[in-house]
Amino acid sequence: MGHTKYHAITQAFLASLFFAASAPLAKTLLADIDPVMLAALLYLGCGVGLLVLKTAMHRIKADAEAHLSGTDMPWLLGAILAGGVVAPIVLLYSLRNTSAATASLLLNFEGVATSVIAAIMFREAIGKRVWIAVILVTIGSIILSWDRSETLRLSIGALGIIAACALWGLDNNLIRHISAKDPVTITIIKGIVAGIVSFGMALLLGNHLPGIRHIGMAVLLGFFAYGLSIVFFISALRHLGAARTSAYFGTAPFIGVLLSLVLLKEVPDASFMFAVPVMVAGAILLLIEKHEHTHIHEEFEHEHGHKHDDEHHVHDHEMATNGFYSHPHKHCIITHIHPHLPDIHHRHEH
């Protein structure tokens, strides 16, 4: 599990890195593009950019990832509805009655919401160490976004922002159920649908379409900061589960401060120095986590991209196979013990 775990952790941090880049770079675009229009262009850049990339790559080599099926669509549509449509609308309306400082603080609770929903609704295995790590990363994010010049006020708008975080937490957990399938295809559909909805909202709000140059910059940023970020996030989900992936992704504010320092020459304040050890402690707890017990794999059949170099994929093939590829395969019942995480093969009860 070791190599796979650390590969997935790298993907989670890459997702955080690409998303964190959106904050300082989008900040420079807000001078020329209205907020909702910018969100629409970022989502469209995510979906359309990945569609172009996937088309180009398919001509070079065959796709080794599993394709979405009819049974996957309810999970995907639910995720798009919760995280791509309803959550942004709830957030936008809530921001009308909430200060920017309060909103920045409350948005850090997406990771906590993801973990709570994963544990209660989807029975994901989350031990004491993981809960502590999630809380530490959240506290670090709160420290980074704390505006001491304003007072935190709980209002209808604040409750709306918490509701938006819960919807994004639900989005993360719904996507986890189809994370074994092609993450690029999932992100293409999600980006294009969310982009079209956001674009319609922007027009209804009276946002103006910016010039070609700024459209190009926003679309390019969306491809990297949203598109690649979501692809890496989904790839990490299949091996780490929703709670752990969200905890690693929660380091985005920390990475954002570092990028602001490099790109915008913004000097971090004292809160950065307080947040660093708290976030590092949370990340270390996740890195050294070891979950091991005797567990039973029930017989089931599914499809996902895989290699045949582990004890879970020892099935026979009609022809010789090498490398990473996808096909429907059956797992026979087996009882064994080894370190594992709530990946697509270890979502058993505890």
DOFIRO-671026 format. One record per residue: residue in one letter; chain; x, y, z of N, C-alpha, C in turn; residue number from 1. Coordinates in steps of 0.001 Angstrom, whole numbers. Layout:
 rest kette     npx     npy     npz    capx    capy    capz     cpx     cpy     cpz  nr
    A     A       X       Y       Z       X       Y       Z       X       Y       Z NUM
...
This chain:
 rest kette     npx     npy     npz    capx    capy    capz     cpx     cpy     cpz  nr
    M     A     810   -1202       0       0       0       0     850    1261       0   1
    G     A    2101    1148     508    2927    2324     719    3080    3218    -502   2
    H     A    3495    2611   -1627    3717    3389   -2846    2418    4045   -3307   3
    T     A    1329    3293   -3307      40    3822   -3748    -420    4954   -2838   4
    K     A    -249    4791   -1530    -664    5805    -567      60    7117    -826   5
    Y     A    1379    7065    -957    2142    8306   -1113    1936    8923   -2489   6
    H     A    1644    8083   -3474    1299    8609   -4794     -20    9380   -4708   7
    A     A    -985    8828   -3971   -2279    9492   -3797   -2127   10770   -2982   8
    I     A   -1264   10754   -1962   -1011   11953   -1163    -416   13047   -2035   9
    T     A     496   12663   -2926    1082   13633   -3865      -4   14238   -4744  10
    Q     A    -941   13401   -5208   -2042   13905   -6033   -2913   14886   -5251  11
    A     A   -3161   14588   -3969   -3966   15488   -3139   -3277   16832   -2957  12
    F     A   -1967   16805   -2737   -1223   18053   -2581   -1155   18824   -3905  13
    L     A   -1049   18101   -5021   -1060   18769   -6333   -2411   19431   -6576  14
    A     A   -3492   18749   -6180   -4827   19345   -6293   -4882   20634   -5489  15
    S     A   -4321   20595   -4294   -4292   21776   -3433   -3435   22880   -4033  16
    L     A   -2305   22503   -4611   -1394   23479   -5212   -2045   24201   -6388  17
    F     A   -2650   23444   -7300   -3278   24062   -8472   -4455   24945   -8065  18
    F     A   -5238   24476   -7063   -6376   25286   -6636   -5909   26544   -5909  19
    A     A   -4862   26406   -5092   -4342   27561   -4357   -3854   28645   -5308  20
    A     A   -3351   28230   -6475   -2855   29204   -7456   -3977   30088   -7972  21
    S     A   -5232   29611   -7846   -6349   30379   -8383   -6586   31658   -7592  22
    A     A   -6295   31644   -6281   -6593   32812   -5445   -5772   34038   -5846  23
    P     A   -4430   33968   -5790   -3666   35167   -6152   -3801   35549   -7620  24
    L     A   -3952   34570   -8511   -4058   34884   -9935   -5447   35420  -10281  25
    A     A   -6486   34821   -9684   -7841   35325   -9923   -8000   36730   -9358  26
    K     A   -7268   37012   -8287   -7322   38344   -7675   -6911   39421   -8684  27
    T     A   -5957   39096   -9536   -5512   40072  -10537   -6544   40240  -11650  28
    L     A   -7385   39210  -11882   -8397   39276  -12941   -9679   39971  -12488  29
    L     A   -9912   40018  -11168  -11144   40609  -10663  -11232   42107  -10937  30
    A     A  -10109   42725  -11254  -10136   44150  -11585  -10840   44393  -12915  31
    D     A  -10909   43358  -13758  -11481   43518  -15097  -12667   42602  -15375  32
    I     A  -12916   41605  -14490  -14006   40649  -14719  -14878   40577  -13473  33
    D     A  -16196   40633  -13667  -17129   40503  -12538  -16992   39109  -11909  34
    P     A  -17189   38982  -10577  -16948   37721   -9867  -17676   36500  -10441  35
    V     A  -18990   36619  -10695  -19740   35455  -11172  -19328   35103  -12597  36
    M     A  -19060   36117  -13419  -18582   35857  -14775  -17225   35167  -14739  37
    L     A  -16385   35595  -13799  -15069   34959  -13667  -15235   33492  -13273  38
    A     A  -16148   33204  -12343  -16398   31814  -11949  -16848   30982  -13144  39
    A     A  -17718   31571  -13995  -18203   30862  -15184  -17053   30547  -16134  40
    L     A  -16189   31523  -16357  -15064   31312  -17279  -14066   30301  -16722  41
    L     A  -13876   30317  -15410  -12973   29344  -14786  -13514   27927  -14963  42
    Y     A  -14813   27733  -14716  -15418   26406  -14877  -15395   25955  -16336  43
    L     A  -15694   26879  -17257  -15680   26524  -18676  -14258   26198  -19133  44
    G     A  -13284   26935  -18621  -11891   26622  -18932  -11504   25252  -18427  45
    C     A  -12036   24895  -17256  -11815   23569  -16679  -12369   22485  -17599  46
    G     A  -13652   22592  -17959  -14306   21541  -18739  -13846   21479  -20178  47
    V     A  -13844   22620  -20859  -13474   22641  -22277  -11986   22346  -22451  48
    G     A  -11150   22884  -21570   -9705   22638  -21667   -9371   21161  -21539  49
    L     A  -10005   20496  -20568   -9761   19061  -20394  -10323   18245  -21544  50
    L     A  -11436   18706  -22120  -12011   18010  -23272  -11035   18039  -24444  51
    V     A  -10423   19180  -24687   -9426   19299  -25757   -8231   18399  -25465  52
    L     A   -7763   18421  -24209   -6610   17603  -23829   -6925   16117  -23971  53
    K     A   -8098   15703  -23519   -8468   14289  -23587   -8578   13828  -25036  54
    T     A   -9142   14676  -25901   -9264   14329  -27320   -7902   14156  -27956  55
    A     A   -6975   15067  -27624   -5622   14997  -28181   -4879   13767  -27679  56
    M     A   -5012   13467  -26377   -4309   12326  -25801   -4869   11010  -26312  57
    H     A   -6174   10961  -26582   -6795    9721  -27065   -6251    9336  -28443  58
    R     A   -5849   10331  -29215   -5284   10055  -30534   -3880    9478  -30432  59
    I     A   -3222    9765  -29295   -1859    9277  -29100   -1853    7867  -28519  60
    K     A   -2711    7651  -27509   -2771    6333  -26873   -4188    6039  -26407  61
    A     A   -4486    4770  -26266   -5820    4367  -25821   -6037    4765  -24361  62
    D     A   -7277    5034  -24003   -7618    5425  -22646   -7571    4208  -21721  63
    A     A   -6791    4308  -20642   -6646    3188  -19715   -7611    3283  -18544  64
    E     A   -8419    4327  -18495   -9364    4514  -17398  -10727    3914  -17752  65
    A     A  -11474    3552  -16702  -12813    2997  -16895  -13785    4110  -17280  66
    H     A  -14702    3789  -18177  -15684    4769  -18634  -16877    4828  -17682  67
    L     A  -17526    5968  -17643  -18734    6117  -16834  -19850    5237  -17401  68
    S     A  -20667    4687  -16521  -21798    3867  -16937  -23091    4506  -16439  69
    G     A  -24206    3915  -16802  -25490    4452  -16399  -25670    4494  -14889  70
    T     A  -25105    3518  -14187  -25244    3482  -12728  -24431    4572  -12040  71
    D     A  -23457    5151  -12750  -22638    6220  -12177  -23321    7584  -12259  72
    M     A  -24261    7731  -13179  -24831    9046  -13456  -25564    9666  -12266  73
    P     A  -26334    8896  -11467  -26974    9536  -10308  -25963   10174   -9356  74
    W     A  -24813    9492   -9130  -23783   10055   -8256  -23214   11341   -8862  75
    L     A  -22922   11314  -10170  -22333   12478  -10832  -23317   13639  -10882  76
    L     A  -24557   13355  -11262  -25562   14417  -11329  -25834   15004   -9951  77
    G     A  -25839   14153   -8933  -26019   14640   -7563  -24888   15559   -7151  78
    A     A  -23644   15186   -7523  -22481   16011   -7193  -22536   17350   -7907  79
    I     A  -22916   17325   -9197  -23019   18571   -9972  -24096   19471   -9387  80
    L     A  -25242   18864   -9038  -26346   19642   -8481  -25953   20254   -7133  81
    A     A  -25340   19432   -6259  -24997   19904   -4911  -23849   20907   -4932  82
    G     A  -22726   20517   -5582  -21519   21345   -5517  -21329   22327   -6647  83
    G     A  -21911   22023   -7819  -21682   22886   -8968  -22789   23882   -9235  84
    V     A  -23991   23605   -8706  -25143   24480   -8987  -25684   25120   -7711  85
    V     A  -26174   24288   -6767  -26848   24828   -5580  -25867   25541   -4644  86
    A     A  -24720   24912   -4360  -23767   25517   -3414  -23317   26922   -3839  87
    P     A  -22911   27141   -5111  -22524   28502   -5505  -23666   29516   -5385  88
    I     A  -24903   29079   -5719  -26047   29995   -5614  -26289   30365   -4146  89
    V     A  -26269   29349   -3251  -26444   29605   -1817  -25347   30545   -1316  90
    L     A  -24123   30312   -1771  -22995   31151   -1346  -23177   32597   -1804  91
    L     A  -23557   32781   -3059  -23705   34135   -3602  -24775   34925   -2853  92
    Y     A  -25908   34294   -2591  -26961   34978   -1849  -26548   35243    -405  93
    S     A  -25793   34303     180  -25358   34462    1566  -24334   35583    1711  94
    L     A  -23503   35758     694  -22477   36794     757  -23072   38197     821  95
    R     A  -24331   38345     381  -24980   39654     439  -25151   40125    1882  96
    N     A  -25290   39178    2802  -25552   39508    4199  -24412   39095    5128  97
    T     A  -23238   38883    4559  -22108   38419    5351  -20860   39194    4958  98
    S     A  -20065   39565    5946  -18820   40270    5644  -17837   39323    4985  99
    A     A  -16892   39889    4246  -15880   39074    3564  -15042   38303    4572 100
    A     A  -14748   38925    5720  -13924   38265    6736  -14637   37048    7304 101
    T     A  -15925   37201    7625  -16701   36076    8151  -16811   34962    7118 102
    A     A  -17045   35337    5863  -17167   34339    4794  -15878   33542    4641 103
    S     A  -14727   34228    4670  -13431   33552    4512  -13215   32527    5618 104
    L     A  -13604   32877    6827  -13448   31946    7945  -14350   30725    7790 105
    L     A  -15622   30970    7486  -16593   29877    7435  -16340   28921    6280 106
    L     A  -15769   29402    5187  -15511   28532    4037  -14472   27455    4350 107
    N     A  -13740   27622    5454  -12756   26614    5836  -13406   25337    6370 108
    F     A  -14711   25363    6601  -15379   24213    7194  -15803   23165    6161 109
    E     A  -15413   23353    4895  -15749   22344    3885  -15104   21005    4220 110
    G     A  -13844   21036    4668  -13152   19795    5013  -13820   19069    6169 111
    V     A  -14242   19827    7182  -14942   19222    8318  -16272   18628    7861 112
    A     A  -17001   19382    7024  -18281   18886    6511  -18081   17607    5716 113
    T     A  -17035   17568    4895  -16731   16365    4106  -16500   15165    5013 114
    S     A  -15721   15377    6085  -15396   14278    6999  -16618   13800    7766 115
    V     A  -17437   14732    8243  -18632   14363    8998  -19600   13573    8118 116
    I     A  -19814   14046    6889  -20719   13344    5963  -20153   11978    5598 117
    A     A  -18830   11906    5391  -18192   10626    5059  -18389    9617    6190 118
    A     A  -18269   10085    7428  -18382    9177    8574  -19819    8771    8849 119
    I     A  -20748    9739    8802  -22126    9463    9207  -22953    8848    8079 120
    M     A  -22885    9452    6895  -23746    9004    5795  -23158    7825    5030 121
    F     A  -21828    7819    4870  -21214    6810    4001  -20298    5840    4747 122
    R     A  -20295    5930    6078  -19598    4962    6929  -18112    4816    6591 123
    E     A  -17478    5901    6205  -16042    5839    5924  -15284    5709    7237 124
    A     A  -14242    4869    7244  -13451    4653    8462  -12587    5878    8750 125
    I     A  -12900    6559    9849  -12144    7753   10242  -11775    7601   11715 126
    G     A  -10498    7368   11979  -10036    7184   13340   -9764    8501   14052 127
    K     A   -9394    8399   15332   -9142    9577   16149   -8030   10442   15558 128
    R     A   -6983    9805   15042   -5845   10553   14491   -6263   11375   13273 129
    V     A   -7116   10811   12428   -7565   11528   11234   -8443   12714   11636 130
    W     A   -9327   12509   12644  -10166   13611   13121   -9307   14751   13653 131
    I     A   -8274   14414   14400   -7377   15449   14935   -6684   16185   13797 132
    A     A   -6248   15428   12768   -5586   16048   11615   -6526   16999   10885 133
    V     A   -7777   16570   10674   -8768   17421   10003   -8986   18702   10791 134
    I     A   -9101   18579   12111   -9324   19748   12966   -8121   20682   12940 135
    L     A   -6907   20123   12981   -5697   20947   12960   -5575   21720   11649 136
    V     A   -5826   21045   10527   -5748   21721    9231   -6804   22824    9154 137
    T     A   -7997   22541    9682   -9057   23561    9677   -8679   24752   10547 138
    I     A   -8117   24481   11720   -7679   25571   12597   -6599   26402   11909 139
    G     A   -5655   25726   11234   -4623   26450   10506   -5205   27343    9425 140
    S     A   -6223   26846    8718   -6881   27638    7680   -7597   28846    8280 141
    I     A   -8237   28632    9440   -8934   29730   10109   -7950   30815   10539 142
    I     A   -6811   30392   11073   -5787   31359   11483   -5335   32198   10294 143
    L     A   -5142   31538    9152   -4670   32249    7960   -5699   33249    7442 144
    S     A   -6984   32929    7580   -8017   33787    7009   -8663   34716    8036 145
    W     A   -8167   34711    9270   -8750   35531   10334   -8452   37007   10117 146
    D     A   -9484   37800   10087   -9354   39254    9970   -9660   39849   11342 147
    R     A   -8626   40262   12063   -8811   40732   13438   -9508   42090   13516 148
    S     A   -9671   42740   12363  -10329   44044   12369  -11853   43915   12369 149
    E     A  -12357   42689   12136  -13802   42481   12100  -14222   41427   13112 150
    T     A  -15466   41503   13519  -16018   40572   14494  -16830   39499   13781 151
    L     A  -16626   38252   14181  -17383   37147   13598  -18823   37218   14084 152
    R     A  -19765   37285   13157  -21182   37384   13508  -21948   36228   12854 153
    L     A  -22731   35534   13663  -23553   34446   13138  -24885   35026   12676 154
    S     A  -25171   34928   11395  -26371   35498   10809  -26958   34493    9822 155
    I     A  -28074   34889    9191  -28663   34039    8156  -27657   33818    7033 156
    G     A  -26923   34873    6684  -25900   34746    5642  -24802   33787    6040 157
    A     A  -24366   33859    7309  -23320   32961    7804  -23796   31510    7775 158
    L     A  -25048   31302    8187  -25610   29942    8148  -25695   29440    6705 159
    G     A  -25957   30351    5770  -25992   29975    4360  -24633   29517    3863 160
    I     A  -23569   30178    4315  -22217   29787    3911  -21871   28412    4479 161
    I     A  -22280   28162    5719  -22072   26835    6307  -22834   25780    5507 162
    A     A  -24051   26133    5064  -24836   25208    4237  -24139   24936    2915 163
    A     A  -23511   25967    2324  -22765   25782    1077  -21594   24832    1300 164
    C     A  -20906   24975    2439  -19797   24068    2766  -20295   22634    2892 165
    A     A  -21471   22465    3505  -22049   21127    3637  -22376   20536    2267 166
    L     A  -22863   21369    1362  -23175   20906       5  -21909   20490    -733 167
    W     A  -20828   21256    -563  -19558   20863   -1185  -18996   19596    -537 168
    G     A  -19243   19441     770  -18841   18202    1429  -19604   17015     879 169
    L     A  -20905   17201     613  -21715   16151      -1  -21204   15865   -1413 170
    D     A  -20870   16908   -2149  -20306   16782   -3497  -19076   15884   -3468 171
    N     A  -18163   16141   -2541  -16926   15349   -2440  -17228   13878   -2180 172
    N     A  -18204   13612   -1321  -18532   12226    -985  -19248   11514   -2116 173
    L     A  -20088   12229   -2861  -20761   11612   -4002  -19755   11262   -5101 174
    I     A  -18805   12172   -5329  -17764   11913   -6324  -16897   10734   -5903 175
    R     A  -16693   10556   -4603  -15894    9432   -4111  -16450    8108   -4615 176
    H     A  -17778    8010   -4747  -18408    6763   -5171  -18106    6414   -6624 177
    I     A  -17703    7387   -7424  -17380    7094   -8826  -15924    7429   -9130 178
    S     A  -15100    7565   -8073  -13701    7948   -8264  -12887    6878   -8979 179
    A     A  -13420    5641   -9042  -12714    4583   -9776  -12786    4804  -11281 180
    K     A  -13743    5629  -11721  -13913    5888  -13145  -13011    7041  -13594 181
    D     A  -12972    7282  -14894  -12063    8269  -15472  -12256    9652  -14840 182
    P     A  -11271   10141  -14074  -11424   11447  -13422  -11485   12606  -14411 183
    V     A  -10864   12444  -15588  -10893   13518  -16585  -12302   13683  -17141 184
    T     A  -12950   12572  -17478  -14327   12635  -17996  -15263   13233  -16955 185
    I     A  -15127   12809  -15707  -15960   13349  -14633  -15791   14862  -14537 186
    T     A  -14543   15325  -14597  -14265   16754  -14454  -14743   17544  -15663 187
    I     A  -14653   16948  -16851  -15155   17619  -18063  -16650   17899  -17924 188
    I     A  -17414   16877  -17558  -18865   17033  -17418  -19178   18049  -16328 189
    K     A  -18491   17924  -15204  -18733   18816  -14074  -18405   20266  -14440 190
    G     A  -17270   20468  -15099  -16835   21816  -15446  -17757   22486  -16448 191
    I     A  -18135   21763  -17492  -18984   22355  -18534  -20373   22680  -17995 192
    V     A  -20983   21754  -17242  -22316   22002  -16692  -22285   23171  -15708 193
    A     A  -21318   23144  -14769  -21222   24227  -13791  -20899   25554  -14475 194
    G     A  -20064   25506  -15529  -19716   26720  -16255  -20910   27342  -16953 195
    I     A  -21738   26508  -17569  -22936   27008  -18267  -23914   27626  -17267 196
    V     A  -24107   26950  -16126  -25015   27479  -15099  -24495   28808  -14558 197
    S     A  -23194   28874  -14257  -22604   30112  -13735  -22673   31228  -14764 198
    F     A  -22488   30882  -16038  -22562   31895  -17097  -23975   32473  -17184 199
    G     A  -24974   31594  -17076  -26357   32067  -17080  -26636   32981  -15899 200
    M     A  -26106   32607  -14719  -26263   33441  -13533  -25599   34798  -13731 201
    A     A  -24417   34793  -14340  -23693   36047  -14570  -24492   36989  -15461 202
    L     A  -25096   36444  -16495  -25901   37271  -17398  -27136   37821  -16682 203
    L     A  -27783   36982  -15848  -28955   37434  -15097  -28596   38539  -14106 204
    L     A  -27367   38491  -13578  -26915   39501  -12625  -26385   40755  -13318 205
    G     A  -26373   40731  -14653  -25930   41905  -15388  -24436   42005  -15585 206
    N     A  -23715   40890  -15368  -22256   40896  -15596  -21959   41059  -17081 207
    H     A  -20918   41796  -17390  -20532   42015  -18774  -19433   41032  -19183 208
    L     A  -19461   40614  -20436  -18429   39723  -20963  -17152   40531  -21177 209
    P     A  -16033   40105  -20621  -14781   40864  -20768  -14192   40725  -22168 210
    G     A  -13062   41368  -22396  -12393   41293  -23681  -11753   39934  -23914 211
    I     A  -11365   39697  -25161  -10789   38399  -25545   -9563   38053  -24702 212
    R     A   -8726   39026  -24445   -7491   38776  -23693   -7803   38268  -22286 213
    H     A   -8740   38929  -21622   -9070   38524  -20258   -9851   37206  -20234 214
    I     A  -10659   36963  -21273  -11345   35665  -21374  -10312   34547  -21482 215
    G     A   -9319   34744  -22337   -8270   33743  -22524   -7503   33470  -21243 216
    M     A   -7192   34535  -20487   -6458   34365  -19223   -7287   33600  -18206 217
    A     A   -8596   33918  -18131   -9475   33246  -17171   -9677   31772  -17527 218
    V     A   -9867   31504  -18806  -10062   30126  -19262   -8804   29295  -19007 219
    L     A   -7638   29875  -19269   -6373   29165  -19033   -6189   28892  -17551 220
    L     A   -6508   29878  -16718   -6409   29680  -15275   -7376   28588  -14821 221
    G     A   -8592   28580  -15384   -9567   27563  -15026   -9106   26161  -15369 222
    F     A   -8399   26029  -16500   -7891   24721  -16907   -6926   24166  -15869 223
    F     A   -6009   25004  -15400   -5009   24540  -14430   -5562   24510  -13004 224
    A     A   -6136   25646  -12556   -6517   25788  -11150   -7770   25005  -10790 225
    Y     A   -8685   24795  -11756   -9888   24018  -11503   -9793   22644  -12163 226
    G     A   -9484   22616  -13461   -9470   21358  -14201   -8493   20341  -13653 227
    L     A   -7204   20670  -13677   -6197   19732  -13194   -6343   19482  -11704 228
    S     A   -6762   20512  -10960   -6950   20350   -9523   -8020   19296   -9227 229
    I     A   -9163   19380   -9906  -10241   18418   -9653   -9843   17016  -10100 230
    V     A   -9122   16902  -11208   -8662   15591  -11680   -7766   14939  -10631 231
    F     A   -6811   15691  -10100   -5925   15150   -9058   -6717   14827   -7790 232
    F     A   -7705   15665   -7461   -8516   15437   -6261   -9286   14123   -6384 233
    I     A   -9918   13890   -7531  -10683   12653   -7737   -9755   11439   -7735 234
    S     A   -8574   11585   -8343   -7612   10482   -8361   -7175   10121   -6946 235
    A     A   -7015   11140   -6094   -6634   10885   -4703   -7785   10246   -3934 236
    L     A   -9019   10637   -4254  -10199   10097   -3569  -10267    8581   -3659 237
    R     A   -9912    8026   -4800  -10066    6577   -5002   -9149    5788   -4067 238
    H     A   -8053    6406   -3592   -7098    5698   -2742   -7129    6148   -1282 239
    L     A   -7540    7391   -1013   -7478    7924     347   -8830    8053    1023 240
    G     A   -9904    8084     230  -11208    8361     809  -11453    9857     899 241
    A     A  -12689   10225    1223  -13087   11632    1194  -12456   12450    2314 242
    A     A  -12452   11915    3548  -11972   12691    4695  -10496   13031    4573 243
    R     A   -9670   12041    4253   -8231   12272    4192   -7857   13167    3011 244
    T     A   -8491   12949    1859   -8201   13793     697   -8559   15243     987 245
    S     A   -9695   15469    1625  -10109   16830    1948   -9176   17478    2962 246
    A     A   -8643   16671    3878   -7697   17216    4855   -6427   17709    4164 247
    Y     A   -5891   16911    3248   -4712   17353    2501   -5053   18573    1641 248
    F     A   -6240   18551    1029   -6663   19665     181   -6846   20937    1005 249
    G     A   -7118   20765    2298   -7311   21913    3185   -6071   22745    3396 250
    T     A   -4926   22267    2931   -3698   23058    3047   -3609   24125    1960 251
    A     A   -4626   24236    1098   -4611   25214       0   -4384   26648     473 252
    P     A   -5028   27105    1586   -4757   28476    2030   -3285   28714    2352 253
    F     A   -2634   27710    2954   -1211   27821    3273    -384   27956    1991 254
    I     A    -687   27115    1012      15   27185    -270    -300   28504    -973 255
    G     A   -1548   28975    -827   -1941   30241   -1438   -1138   31409    -904 256
    V     A    -876   31394     409     -63   32463    1003    1351   32427     431 257
    L     A    1907   31226     293    3250   31103    -274    3293   31621   -1711 258
    L     A    2261   31276   -2507    2214   31746   -3890    2036   33269   -3951 259
    S     A    1244   33823   -3045    1076   35274   -2994    2390   35958   -2671 260
    L     A    3168   35311   -1808    4482   35851   -1462    5399   35887   -2677 261
    V     A    5363   34804   -3466    6249   34694   -4625    5746   35537   -5794 262
    L     A    4432   35436   -6094    3883   36066   -7292    3517   37532   -7090 263
    L     A    2951   37843   -5923    2452   39196   -5685    3310   39991   -4709 264
    K     A    4370   39344   -4210    5284   39997   -3261    4564   40455   -1990 265
    E     A    3479   39743   -1631    2763   40061    -404    3457   39389     774 266
    V     A    3839   40163    1754    4545   39635    2919    3533   39056    3908 267
    P     A    3660   37782    4268    2708   37189    5211    2848   37806    6594 268
    D     A    1722   37901    7331    1760   38493    8667    2023   37420    9714 269
    A     A    1868   37798   10962    2179   36883   12061    1300   35641   12051 270
    S     A      74   35761   11535    -826   34611   11526    -246   33447   10725 271
    F     A     539   33775    9711    1164   32734    8894    2104   31889    9745 272
    M     A    2864   32544   10613    3823   31824   11463    3099   30945   12483 273
    F     A    1912   31367   12929    1135   30544   13850     489   29370   13131 274
    A     A      64   29603   11883    -657   28573   11138     252   27450   10661 275
    V     A    1504   27776   10324    2422   26784    9751    2568   25540   10641 276
    P     A    2969   25676   11918    3149   24453   12728    1858   23671   12931 277
    V     A     706   24371   12992    -568   23685   13183    -886   22826   11965 278
    M     A    -722   23401   10761   -1004   22651    9536      -2   21514    9331 279
    V     A    1249   21776    9613    2281   20745    9462    1986   19575   10392 280
    A     A    1569   19872   11617    1228   18803   12570      88   17944   12035 281
    G     A    -937   18598   11450   -2048   17847   10875   -1613   16964    9728 282
    A     A    -755   17501    8847    -266   16724    7704     575   15538    8157 283
    I     A    1409   15741    9198    2257   14654    9698    1404   13534   10273 284
    L     A     332   13891   10988    -558   12869   11547   -1145   11985   10442 285
    L     A   -1491   12600    9336   -2033   11827    8217    -951   10973    7559 286
    L     A     250   11524    7456    1330   10800    6790    1739    9542    7550 287
    I     A    1721    9620    8876    2199    8477    9675    1055    7547   10088 288
    E     A    -151    7842    9622   -1286    6992    9973   -1081    5570    9455 289
    K     A   -1409    4605   10288   -1336    3199    9875   -2598    2496   10354 290
    H     A   -3422    2097    9425   -4696    1441    9728   -4586      -7    9265 291
    E     A   -4598    -932   10210   -4393   -2346    9870   -5250   -3230   10769 292
    H     A   -5980   -4157   10165   -6769   -5131   10905   -7212   -6231    9945 293
    T     A   -7613   -7353   10482   -8140   -8425    9651   -9481   -7986    9067 294
    H     A   -9620   -8120    7756  -10856   -7682    7113  -11241   -8657    6002 295
    I     A  -12519   -8657    5683  -13061   -9573    4675  -13447   -8790    3425 296
    H     A  -12990   -9266    2278  -13437   -8733     992  -14542   -9640     469 297
    E     A  -15744   -9106     382  -16835   -9881    -197  -16643   -9974   -1716 298
    E     A  -17252  -10982   -2319  -17149  -11139   -3768  -17937  -10034   -4474 299
    F     A  -17298   -9333   -5387  -17994   -8306   -6166  -17251   -8074   -7474 300
    E     A  -17935   -7425   -8399  -17359   -7144   -9710  -17453   -5656   -9991 301
    H     A  -16369   -5083  -10528  -16383   -3678  -10913  -15334   -3447  -12005 302
    E     A  -15204   -2188  -12417  -14249   -1845  -13470  -13515    -566  -13089 303
    H     A  -12206    -594  -13236  -11390     584  -13012   -9994     324  -13566 304
    G     A   -9245    1385  -13789   -7875    1224  -14239   -7025     617  -13137 305
    H     A   -6204    -384  -13459   -5400   -1042  -12434   -4210   -1764  -13059 306
    K     A   -3252   -2118  -12197   -2150   -2988  -12571   -2380   -4339  -11908 307
    H     A   -1521   -5287  -12180   -1679   -6622  -11611    -465   -6966  -10751 308
    D     A    -117   -5981   -9905    1059   -6159   -9058     708   -6134   -7583 309
    D     A    -573   -6432   -7239    -964   -6485   -5833   -1857   -7700   -5613 310
    E     A   -2150   -7972   -4339   -2917   -9172   -4003   -4407   -9030   -4262 311
    H     A   -4848   -7861   -4719   -6264   -7674   -5006   -6589   -7880   -6482 312
    H     A   -5560   -7975   -7322   -5807   -8124   -8763   -4975   -9288   -9301 313
    V     A   -5421  -10481   -8950   -4711  -11695   -9370   -5590  -12543  -10284 314
    H     A   -6575  -11892  -10909   -7504  -12623  -11780   -6823  -13010  -13096 315
    D     A   -7423  -13976  -13781   -6873  -14460  -15050   -7313  -13577  -16213 316
    H     A   -6549  -13629  -17289   -6868  -12883  -18504   -6751  -13791  -19711 317
    E     A   -7492  -13447  -20746   -7428  -14229  -21978   -6141  -13973  -22734 318
    M     A   -5533  -12804  -22488   -4277  -12471  -23156   -3328  -11832  -22151 319
    A     A   -2066  -11783  -22507   -1066  -11198  -21627   -1337   -9716  -21433 320
    T     A   -1113   -9237  -20204   -1341   -7827  -19904    -110   -7220  -19256 321
    N     A     147   -5978  -19591    1255   -5243  -18997     797   -3823  -18714 322
    G     A    1259   -3261  -17606     977   -1871  -17328    -416   -1623  -16773 323
    F     A    -867    -371  -16876   -2099     112  -16293   -3192     126  -17350 324
    Y     A   -4279    -586  -17098   -5399    -540  -18036   -6681    -935  -17316 325
    S     A   -7807    -785  -18010   -9107    -992  -17380   -9883   -2092  -18072 326
    H     A  -10582   -2897  -17280  -11522   -3887  -17803  -12380   -4373  -16638 327
    P     A  -13583   -4875  -16901  -14414   -5431  -15828  -13732   -6662  -15239 328
    H     A  -13694   -6770  -13925  -13064   -7927  -13289  -13764   -8240  -11975 329
    K     A  -13659   -9486  -11559  -14338   -9947  -10355  -13313  -10165   -9248 330
    H     A  -13695   -9761   -8025  -12890  -10031   -6842  -13544  -11163   -6066 331
    C     A  -12793  -12210   -5830  -13313  -13337   -5057  -13246  -13003   -3562 332
    I     A  -14036  -13713   -2764  -14038  -13478   -1332  -12676  -13843    -747 333
    I     A  -12177  -12967     123  -10863  -13196     708  -10805  -12528    2076 334
    T     A  -10123  -13176    3019   -9897  -12611    4348   -8402  -12504    4565 335
    H     A   -7920  -11306    4882   -6491  -11125    5124   -6266   -9881    5979 336
    I     A   -5003   -9618    6270   -4647   -8469    7084   -3482   -7736    6436 337
    H     A   -3598   -6432    6327   -2517   -5592    5807   -2910   -4131    6030 338
    P     A   -1941   -3216    6021   -2291   -1797    6161   -3132   -1350    4968 339
    H     A   -4175    -547    5231   -5031     -94    4144   -5743    1192    4531 340
    L     A   -6273    1851    3535   -7061    3061    3698   -8434    2829    3068 341
    P     A   -9397    3739    3244  -10717    3524    2634  -10718    3788    1129 342
    D     A   -9909    2980     416   -9852    3114   -1038  -11006    2338   -1661 343
    I     A  -10989    2195   -2987  -12122    1567   -3669  -12252      81   -3361 344
    H     A  -11235    -529   -2705  -11318   -1938   -2338  -11501   -2137    -828 345
    H     A  -11462   -1053     -52  -11521   -1192    1409  -12524    -207    2008 346
    R     A  -13775    -354    1602  -14835     469    2166  -15784    -387    2990 347
    H     A  -15138   -1301    3741  -15912   -2230    4568  -16289   -1566    5896 348
    E     A  -17213   -2214    6598  -17636   -1728    7916  -16530   -1948    8947 349
    H     A  -16526   -1090    9962  -15562   -1211   11064  -16308   -1262   12394 350
